[in-house]
Amino acid sequence: MTDQLPGDRLDLVLADSTEISPEIAATYERGFGFGPIALAADLRDLGATPARSDR
């Protein structure tokens, strides 16, 4: 990650190639088990690809 601050925008490409630029709401110095990025559920679901039916 870069030295971005709350209020900055972060360019991301989701799993389905959707490009988004969400505003950073908070940053953390210590890991809370989230990984490098925690997305709101509505953003997470935006790039979800449908489940495969051939399995």
Buried (B, 14 or more C-beta within 10 A) or exposed (E): EEEEEEEEEEEBEBEEEEEBEBEBEEEEEEEEEEEEEEBEEEEEEBBEEEEEEEE
